[in-house]
Amino acid sequence: MQQPGTAKNIWQVILASSAGTLIEWYDFYIFGSLSAIISEKFFPPSNPELAYIATLATFAVGFIVRPFGAIVFGRLGDLVGRKYTFLLTLLIMGGSTFAIGLIPSYHTIGVLAPMLVLILRLLQGLALGGEYGGAATYVAEHSPDHRRGYFTSFIQTTATLGLFVSLAVILITRSVMTPENFNSYGWRIPFLLSVVLVLMSYYIRIRLQESPLFIQMKQEGKTSANPIKESFGNRENLKLVLIALFGAAMGQGVVWYTGQFYALSFLQKTMNIEFVQSNIIIAVALLLGTPLFIYFGSLSDRIGRKKIMMAGMLIAALAYYPIYKTMDTIGDVKQKTEQTTLYRIESSQAQNESGQFVQHTTRIHSYTDGSILKESDTKKELTVDNTHMAILILLIFIQVVFVTMVYAPIAAFLVELFPTRIRYTSMSLPYHIGNGVFGGLLPTISTILVTKTGNHLAGLIYPIAVAVICFIIGMIAIREKSGKLSV
C-alpha cells in the first residue's frame, strides 16, 4: 500500500476533520448542557423531577441509536469512501440541531413537542454514529505509523472542545440578556447558530481528498462487498470487536461522561450551584485539561495504548467516590436538597356565583425553617466563594485527566485493530456502543439510582462498576499492536 499522507497535508486533514467533528459534538451536547431548561420547555410541568428524568432519557436516546448509525454509515464509508460519508453526517446533525431550536414549547403544541425533540434526537444520534468513525479513520489513514496516536489525538480533543464551545456559547448568550429572556427564548440561540457553523465546516470538508489508503484499495479492487458481514460474521473479526467493546470502549465511555456530564449534573441538580457559576467551573476545567489529550496521544506512540487506557480506568474507579464526597461537603448538598423538596398540599372548597361548590388544590412550598417559598422562587441556588470554586475546578480537572487518559489513545487503538477494507464499520460499532449505550445512559441510570436510594452519591455505583469490569477484561484480552495499519 502507498504511504499515508505526507507532513505537508496532514495538518490540513486534521484541521478539516477536527473542525467538522467539533461542530458535531457541539450540536450534540447543546442538548445536554441545556437539559435543565429543556425539561421545562418540552415536557409536562406537573412533575419537574420526572420531566428532568424524561429529558435525560431523550438525551440518552441519541446515544443509544449511535451504534445503528455506526453500522449504516460505517458500511457506506467502507463502500463509497470516508470523505462523502462524514459530509452527509455533518449535514444531518446540523439540520437536526437547528430544527430543535425552532420547536414550539409544550405549552404551545402539547405532547407533539417532546415527540419532535425525540425524532430529531434520533437523527442526531444516527449522524454522530457515522461521523466519529469516519473522521478518526480518515486522519489515521493519513498518519505515519510512529505518530498515529499523536495525530489522531487532535480528533479526540473535539468531543471535549465541543462541550466547551457549547458551554461558552450558552454563557455568552446568557450574559447579554436577562435570566428571564434567556429562559423564555434565549436558550434557542445556541441551537440556531449551528446552521452557520455547519455550513462553514461543510465548505472546509468538501475541499478534502479521499483517504490515500482507501483510494489505492479501491483502484486495486480490494474494497469489501459486504462490510457488515465481514465485520460481524467473521469469527476472528467479531472477537476483536468484542475485545474493543468490553476491554476498552465500555470503560472509556463511562469515564468520559462521568468526568464531564455527570459532573455538570451533580453541580447543578444535586449541589444546586448557580447556573452560570456551575458552567464556568466545568468550562475552565475542560479548557485546562484539553492539552492532555495531545500529551497522552503522543505518549501512547511511545509506550503503547493499553497501559494508558487501563491506568486511566483503574485510577478513575478508585478516585470517584472521594472526589464526589469532597464536592458533597463543599455544597452542603443534603441540606440544600431538603430545602428545595419540602412542600404541602392544601385543599379547600368555595361556592361560585351559581352556588356550586368548587374544590381548590394548592401546593405550598416551604423551606426547612418554615418560611414560605414563593412560586417564582422554586429552588435555592448556591453560589460558592472563590476558594471553593477553585477547589471544585480542581476536582473536575482531575476527572478530565482521567478522561484524557482513556480517550486520547482509543482512536489509534481502534483503527490499528481492524483491516482497511472493513475498518470504518468494525471500529465504529464498539466505539459507539461503549460511548453511546454504556456512557450515554450514565446520566439517566445515575439519576434513577439517586432517586430510588435517596443517596446522592449512589449514582457513582454505575461508572465505578463498569470501569472496573472493563479494566479486568482489557488487562486480560488486549494485546499491544505494532502500530502498523493492517490491510
C-alpha positions as CSV (number, residue, x, y, z in Angstrom):
1,M,0.0,0.0,0.0
2,Q,1.1,3.6,-0.5
3,Q,2.4,5.7,2.3
4,P,-0.1,7.6,4.3
5,G,-0.4,11.4,3.9
6,T,2.8,13.5,3.9
7,A,3.6,16.0,6.6
8,K,2.7,18.7,4.1
9,N,-1.0,17.9,4.0
10,I,-1.6,16.0,7.3
11,W,-2.3,19.3,9.2
12,Q,-4.9,20.3,6.6
13,V,-6.5,16.9,7.0
14,I,-6.5,17.2,10.8
15,L,-7.9,20.8,10.7
16,A,-10.7,19.9,8.3
17,S,-11.7,16.7,10.1
18,S,-11.4,18.2,13.6
19,A,-13.4,21.3,12.8
20,G,-16.3,19.3,11.5
21,T,-16.2,16.8,14.3
22,L,-16.0,19.6,16.9
23,I,-19.1,21.2,15.4
24,E,-21.0,17.9,15.5
25,W,-20.1,17.4,19.2
26,Y,-21.2,21.0,19.8
27,D,-24.5,20.3,18.2
28,F,-24.9,17.0,20.1
29,Y,-24.0,18.5,23.6
30,I,-26.0,21.7,23.5
31,F,-29.0,19.4,24.4
32,G,-27.2,18.1,27.5
33,S,-25.8,21.5,28.5
34,L,-29.4,22.9,28.4
35,S,-31.1,19.8,29.8
36,A,-32.5,21.6,32.8
37,I,-34.2,24.3,30.7
38,I,-35.3,21.7,28.0
39,S,-37.1,19.7,30.7
40,E,-39.2,22.8,31.5
41,K,-39.9,23.7,27.9
42,F,-40.7,20.4,26.2
43,F,-42.2,18.2,28.9
44,P,-45.3,18.4,31.2
45,P,-44.7,20.8,34.1
46,S,-46.7,18.8,36.6
47,N,-43.8,16.8,37.8
48,P,-40.4,18.6,37.4
49,E,-38.3,15.6,38.7
50,L,-40.0,13.3,36.2
51,A,-39.6,15.8,33.4
52,Y,-35.9,16.1,34.1
53,I,-35.5,12.3,34.0
54,A,-37.5,12.2,30.7
55,T,-35.2,14.8,29.3
56,L,-32.1,12.8,30.3
57,A,-33.8,9.7,28.7
58,T,-34.3,11.7,25.5
59,F,-30.7,12.8,25.7
60,A,-29.7,9.1,26.2
61,V,-31.7,8.0,23.1
62,G,-29.3,10.0,21.0
63,F,-26.6,7.8,22.3
64,I,-28.4,4.5,22.1
65,V,-29.0,4.9,18.4
66,R,-25.4,5.7,17.7
67,P,-24.5,2.1,17.1
68,F,-27.1,1.9,14.4
69,G,-25.6,5.0,12.8
70,A,-22.2,3.3,13.1
71,I,-23.5,0.3,11.1
72,V,-25.3,2.3,8.4
73,F,-22.7,5.0,7.8
74,G,-19.8,2.6,8.6
75,R,-20.9,0.4,5.7
76,L,-21.3,3.4,3.5
77,G,-17.9,4.6,4.4
78,D,-16.3,1.3,3.6
79,L,-18.2,1.0,0.3
80,V,-18.1,4.6,-1.0
81,G,-15.4,6.4,0.9
82,R,-14.7,8.2,4.2
83,K,-15.0,11.8,2.9
84,Y,-18.5,11.8,1.5
85,T,-19.9,9.8,4.4
86,F,-18.9,12.3,7.0
87,L,-20.1,15.2,4.8
88,L,-23.5,13.6,4.9
89,T,-23.4,13.0,8.7
90,L,-22.4,16.7,9.2
91,L,-25.5,18.0,7.3
92,I,-27.9,15.6,9.1
93,M,-26.5,16.6,12.5
94,G,-26.6,20.4,11.7
95,G,-30.1,20.3,10.3
96,S,-31.5,18.4,13.3
97,T,-29.8,20.8,15.8
98,F,-31.2,23.8,14.0
99,A,-34.7,22.3,14.0
100,I,-34.7,21.7,17.8
101,G,-34.2,25.5,18.2
102,L,-37.5,26.0,16.2
103,I,-39.8,23.6,18.1
104,P,-42.6,25.3,20.0
105,S,-42.8,24.6,23.7
106,Y,-45.1,22.0,25.4
107,H,-47.4,24.8,26.5
108,T,-48.0,25.7,22.8
109,I,-48.3,22.3,21.0
110,G,-48.6,19.8,23.9
111,V,-47.3,16.3,23.5
112,L,-46.1,16.9,20.0
113,A,-43.2,18.9,21.4
114,P,-41.4,16.0,23.2
115,M,-42.2,13.8,20.2
116,L,-40.5,16.1,17.8
117,V,-37.5,16.5,20.1
118,L,-37.2,12.7,20.3
119,I,-37.3,12.3,16.5
120,L,-34.6,15.0,16.0
121,R,-32.5,13.5,18.8
122,L,-32.7,10.1,17.0
123,L,-31.4,11.8,13.8
124,Q,-28.6,13.4,15.8
125,G,-27.5,10.1,17.2
126,L,-27.6,8.3,13.8
127,A,-25.4,11.1,12.3
128,L,-22.9,11.1,15.1
129,G,-22.7,7.3,14.9
130,G,-21.2,7.7,11.4
131,E,-19.2,10.9,12.0
132,Y,-16.6,9.9,14.5
133,G,-15.5,6.7,12.8
134,G,-15.2,8.4,9.5
135,A,-13.1,11.3,10.9
136,A,-10.9,9.0,13.1
137,T,-10.3,6.6,10.2
138,Y,-9.6,9.4,7.7
139,V,-7.0,11.0,10.0
140,A,-5.4,7.7,10.9
141,E,-5.1,6.6,7.3
142,H,-3.2,9.8,6.6
143,S,-0.9,9.4,9.6
144,P,2.6,7.8,9.8
145,D,2.7,4.6,11.9
146,H,5.0,6.1,14.6
147,R,2.9,9.2,15.2
148,R,-0.7,7.9,14.8
149,G,-1.6,8.3,18.4
150,Y,-0.4,11.9,18.3
151,F,-2.2,12.9,15.1
152,T,-5.5,11.1,16.0
153,S,-5.4,12.7,19.5
154,F,-6.4,16.0,17.8
155,I,-9.7,14.3,16.8
156,Q,-10.0,13.2,20.4
157,T,-10.0,16.8,21.7
158,T,-13.1,17.6,19.6
159,A,-15.6,15.9,21.9
160,T,-14.4,17.9,25.0
161,L,-13.9,21.1,22.9
162,G,-17.4,20.6,21.5
163,L,-18.8,20.5,25.1
164,F,-16.6,23.5,26.0
165,V,-17.8,25.5,23.0
166,S,-21.4,24.7,23.8
167,L,-21.0,25.9,27.4
168,A,-19.2,29.0,26.1
169,V,-22.0,29.9,23.7
170,I,-24.6,29.3,26.3
171,L,-22.7,31.5,28.9
172,I,-22.2,34.3,26.3
173,T,-25.9,34.2,25.3
174,R,-26.9,34.2,29.0
175,S,-24.6,37.2,29.8
176,V,-26.1,39.5,27.1
177,M,-29.7,39.1,28.3
178,T,-31.7,38.8,31.5
179,P,-32.3,35.4,33.0
180,E,-36.0,35.8,32.2
181,N,-35.3,36.4,28.5
182,F,-32.8,33.6,28.3
183,N,-35.3,31.2,29.8
184,S,-38.0,32.5,27.6
185,Y,-36.3,32.4,24.2
186,G,-32.5,33.0,24.5
187,W,-31.9,29.3,25.1
188,R,-32.8,28.7,21.4
189,I,-30.0,30.8,20.1
190,P,-27.2,28.2,20.6
191,F,-29.3,25.7,18.6
192,L,-30.0,28.1,15.8
193,L,-26.3,29.2,15.5
194,S,-25.5,25.6,14.5
195,V,-26.5,26.2,10.9
196,V,-23.8,28.8,10.4
197,L,-21.1,26.6,11.9
198,V,-22.2,23.6,9.9
199,L,-22.1,25.5,6.6
200,M,-18.6,26.7,7.4
201,S,-17.4,23.2,8.2
202,Y,-19.0,21.7,5.1
203,Y,-17.1,24.2,2.9
204,I,-13.8,23.2,4.6
205,R,-14.5,19.5,4.2
206,I,-15.7,19.5,0.6
207,R,-12.2,20.5,-0.5
208,L,-10.6,17.4,1.0
209,Q,-9.3,14.5,-1.0
210,E,-10.3,10.9,-0.2
211,S,-8.1,8.8,2.1
212,P,-5.0,7.6,0.2
213,L,-5.3,4.0,1.5
214,F,-8.9,3.8,0.5
215,I,-8.2,5.2,-3.0
216,Q,-5.5,2.6,-3.6
217,M,-7.5,-0.2,-2.2
218,K,-10.4,0.8,-4.5
219,Q,-8.2,1.0,-7.5
220,E,-6.9,-2.5,-6.8
221,G,-10.5,-3.8,-6.4
222,K,-9.9,-4.8,-2.8
223,T,-12.8,-3.0,-1.1
224,S,-15.3,-5.1,0.8
225,A,-18.5,-6.1,-1.0
226,N,-20.3,-6.6,2.4
227,P,-18.5,-4.8,5.3
228,I,-21.2,-5.7,7.8
229,K,-20.9,-9.4,7.1
230,E,-17.1,-9.3,7.1
231,S,-17.0,-7.3,10.3
232,F,-19.5,-9.3,12.4
233,G,-20.0,-12.5,10.5
234,N,-16.3,-13.4,10.6
235,R,-15.5,-15.1,13.9
236,E,-12.0,-13.7,14.3
237,N,-13.0,-10.1,13.5
238,L,-16.1,-10.4,15.7
239,K,-13.7,-11.4,18.6
240,L,-11.7,-8.2,18.0
241,V,-15.0,-6.2,18.0
242,L,-16.0,-7.7,21.4
243,I,-12.5,-7.0,22.8
244,A,-12.6,-3.4,21.6
245,L,-16.1,-3.0,23.2
246,F,-15.7,-4.7,26.6
247,G,-12.0,-4.2,27.1
248,A,-11.7,-0.5,26.1
249,A,-14.7,1.4,24.7
250,M,-17.2,0.5,27.5
251,G,-14.9,1.8,30.3
252,Q,-13.8,4.8,28.3
253,G,-17.4,5.8,27.7
254,V,-18.4,5.9,31.4
255,V,-15.2,7.7,32.4
256,W,-15.8,10.3,29.7
257,Y,-19.4,11.0,30.8
258,T,-18.7,10.9,34.5
259,G,-15.9,13.5,34.2
260,Q,-17.9,15.9,32.2
261,F,-21.7,15.4,32.1
262,Y,-22.3,13.7,35.4
263,A,-20.0,16.4,37.0
264,L,-22.2,19.1,35.5
265,S,-25.4,17.4,36.5
266,F,-24.1,17.0,40.1
267,L,-23.1,20.6,40.4
268,Q,-26.5,21.9,39.0
269,K,-29.1,19.4,40.2
270,T,-27.6,18.0,43.4
271,M,-25.4,20.8,44.8
272,N,-27.7,23.5,43.3
273,I,-24.7,25.6,42.2
274,E,-25.9,28.7,40.4
275,F,-26.3,28.1,36.6
276,V,-23.6,30.4,35.3
277,Q,-21.1,29.5,38.0
278,S,-21.5,25.8,37.5
279,N,-21.0,26.1,33.8
280,I,-17.9,28.3,34.4
281,I,-16.4,25.6,36.7
282,I,-16.9,22.9,34.1
283,A,-15.7,25.1,31.2
284,V,-12.4,26.1,33.0
285,A,-11.7,22.5,33.9
286,L,-12.2,21.4,30.3
287,L,-10.0,24.1,29.0
288,L,-7.2,23.3,31.3
289,G,-7.4,19.6,30.6
290,T,-7.8,19.6,26.8
291,P,-4.0,19.8,26.1
292,L,-3.6,16.5,27.9
293,F,-5.3,14.7,25.0
294,I,-2.4,15.6,22.8
295,Y,0.1,14.6,25.5
296,F,-1.4,11.1,26.2
297,G,-1.9,10.5,22.5
298,S,1.7,11.2,21.8
299,L,2.8,9.1,24.9
300,S,0.8,6.2,23.5
301,D,3.0,6.2,20.4
302,R,6.0,5.6,22.7
303,I,4.7,3.2,25.5
304,G,1.6,1.7,23.9
305,R,-2.1,2.4,24.0
306,K,-3.2,-0.3,26.5
307,K,-1.1,0.9,29.5
308,I,-2.5,4.4,29.4
309,M,-6.1,3.4,28.9
310,M,-6.1,0.8,31.6
311,A,-4.4,3.1,34.1
312,G,-7.0,5.8,33.5
313,M,-9.9,3.4,34.1
314,L,-8.4,2.0,37.3
315,I,-7.4,5.3,38.8
316,A,-10.8,6.8,37.9
317,A,-12.7,4.0,39.6
318,L,-10.7,4.4,42.8
319,A,-10.9,8.2,42.9
320,Y,-14.6,8.9,42.0
321,Y,-16.0,8.4,45.5
322,P,-13.6,10.5,47.4
323,I,-13.8,13.3,44.7
324,Y,-17.6,13.5,44.9
325,K,-17.6,13.1,48.6
326,T,-15.5,16.2,48.8
327,M,-17.8,18.0,46.4
328,D,-20.7,17.0,48.5
329,T,-19.1,18.5,51.6
330,I,-18.4,21.8,49.8
331,G,-22.0,22.2,48.7
332,D,-23.7,21.0,51.9
333,V,-25.8,19.0,49.5
334,K,-28.1,17.2,51.9
335,Q,-29.4,20.5,53.5
336,K,-29.9,22.1,50.1
337,T,-31.8,19.2,48.7
338,E,-34.1,19.2,51.7
339,Q,-34.8,22.9,51.3
340,T,-35.9,22.5,47.7
341,T,-38.2,19.5,48.0
342,L,-40.4,20.3,51.0
343,Y,-44.0,21.2,50.2
344,R,-47.5,20.5,51.5
345,I,-50.8,20.2,49.7
346,E,-53.7,22.3,50.8
347,S,-57.3,21.8,49.6
348,S,-60.4,23.9,50.2
349,Q,-64.0,24.3,48.9
350,A,-65.8,27.5,48.0
351,Q,-69.1,28.4,46.4
352,N,-69.1,30.0,43.0
353,E,-71.7,32.5,41.7
354,S,-74.0,29.7,40.7
355,G,-74.0,28.3,44.2
356,Q,-71.9,25.2,43.2
357,F,-69.1,24.0,45.4
358,V,-65.6,24.1,43.7
359,Q,-62.6,22.2,45.0
360,H,-59.3,24.3,45.1
361,T,-56.0,22.4,45.5
362,T,-52.7,24.3,46.1
363,R,-49.1,23.1,46.5
364,I,-47.4,25.2,49.2
365,H,-43.6,25.1,49.1
366,S,-41.6,25.9,52.2
367,Y,-38.0,25.9,53.5
368,T,-36.8,23.9,56.4
369,D,-37.1,26.9,58.7
370,G,-40.9,27.1,57.9
371,S,-40.8,30.1,55.7
372,I,-42.9,30.1,52.6
373,L,-41.3,29.5,49.2
374,K,-42.8,31.8,46.6
375,E,-43.9,30.2,43.3
376,S,-41.3,32.3,41.4
377,D,-38.6,31.0,43.7
378,T,-38.7,27.3,43.1
379,K,-35.2,26.5,44.4
380,K,-32.4,27.9,46.5
381,E,-29.2,28.1,44.3
382,L,-25.8,28.0,46.0
383,T,-23.1,30.5,45.0
384,V,-19.7,29.4,46.3
385,D,-16.8,31.7,47.1
386,N,-13.6,31.9,45.1
387,T,-11.7,29.4,47.2
388,H,-14.4,26.7,47.0
389,M,-14.9,27.5,43.3
390,A,-11.1,26.9,42.7
391,I,-11.4,23.6,44.6
392,L,-14.3,22.5,42.5
393,I,-12.5,23.4,39.3
394,L,-9.5,21.3,40.6
395,L,-11.8,18.3,41.4
396,I,-13.4,18.4,37.9
397,F,-10.0,18.9,36.3
398,I,-8.8,15.7,37.9
399,Q,-11.7,13.9,36.4
400,V,-10.9,15.4,33.0
401,V,-7.3,14.0,33.4
402,F,-8.9,10.5,33.6
403,V,-10.9,11.3,30.5
404,T,-7.8,12.2,28.5
405,M,-6.0,9.1,29.6
406,V,-8.7,6.7,28.4
407,Y,-9.9,8.7,25.4
408,A,-6.7,10.1,23.8
409,P,-5.3,6.7,22.6
410,I,-8.5,5.0,21.7
411,A,-8.9,6.2,18.1
412,A,-5.4,4.9,17.2
413,F,-6.1,1.7,19.2
414,L,-9.3,1.0,17.3
415,V,-8.1,1.8,13.7
416,E,-5.0,-0.4,14.2
417,L,-7.1,-3.3,15.4
418,F,-9.0,-3.7,12.1
419,P,-8.1,-4.1,8.4
420,T,-8.6,-1.2,6.0
421,R,-11.3,-2.8,3.9
422,I,-13.8,-3.0,6.9
423,R,-12.1,-0.5,9.3
424,Y,-14.9,2.1,9.3
425,T,-17.6,-0.4,10.1
426,S,-15.7,-2.5,12.5
427,M,-14.3,0.3,14.7
428,S,-17.4,2.4,14.7
429,L,-19.8,-0.2,16.3
430,P,-17.8,-1.0,19.5
431,Y,-16.9,2.7,19.9
432,H,-20.5,3.8,19.7
433,I,-21.9,1.0,21.9
434,G,-19.3,1.8,24.5
435,N,-19.9,5.5,24.4
436,G,-23.5,5.6,23.2
437,V,-25.0,2.9,25.4
438,F,-22.7,2.4,28.4
439,G,-21.6,6.1,28.5
440,G,-24.8,7.8,27.2
441,L,-27.0,6.0,29.7
442,L,-24.9,7.1,32.6
443,P,-26.8,10.4,33.5
444,T,-30.2,8.6,33.3
445,I,-29.1,5.5,35.3
446,S,-27.2,7.5,37.9
447,T,-30.2,9.9,38.4
448,I,-32.5,6.9,38.8
449,L,-30.1,5.3,41.4
450,V,-30.1,8.5,43.4
451,T,-33.8,8.9,43.2
452,K,-34.5,5.3,44.3
453,T,-32.0,5.2,47.1
454,G,-32.2,8.8,48.4
455,N,-28.3,8.8,48.5
456,H,-26.9,11.5,46.2
457,L,-23.6,9.6,45.8
458,A,-25.3,6.3,44.7
459,G,-25.1,7.4,41.1
460,L,-21.3,6.6,41.2
461,I,-22.0,2.9,41.5
462,Y,-22.6,2.5,37.8
463,P,-19.5,4.2,36.4
464,I,-17.2,2.6,39.0
465,A,-18.6,-0.9,38.3
466,V,-18.3,-0.5,34.5
467,A,-14.8,0.9,34.7
468,V,-13.6,-1.9,36.9
469,I,-15.1,-4.6,34.8
470,C,-13.6,-3.1,31.6
471,F,-10.2,-2.8,33.3
472,I,-10.2,-6.5,34.2
473,I,-11.3,-7.6,30.7
474,G,-8.8,-5.2,29.0
475,M,-5.9,-6.4,31.0
476,I,-6.6,-10.0,30.1
477,A,-7.7,-9.7,26.4
478,I,-5.9,-6.7,24.9
479,R,-2.6,-7.2,23.2
480,E,-0.5,-4.3,22.2
481,K,-0.3,-3.8,18.4
482,S,2.8,-2.9,16.4
483,G,1.3,0.5,15.4
484,K,1.0,-0.5,11.7
485,L,-2.3,-0.5,9.8
486,S,-3.4,-3.9,8.6
487,V,-4.7,-4.2,5.0
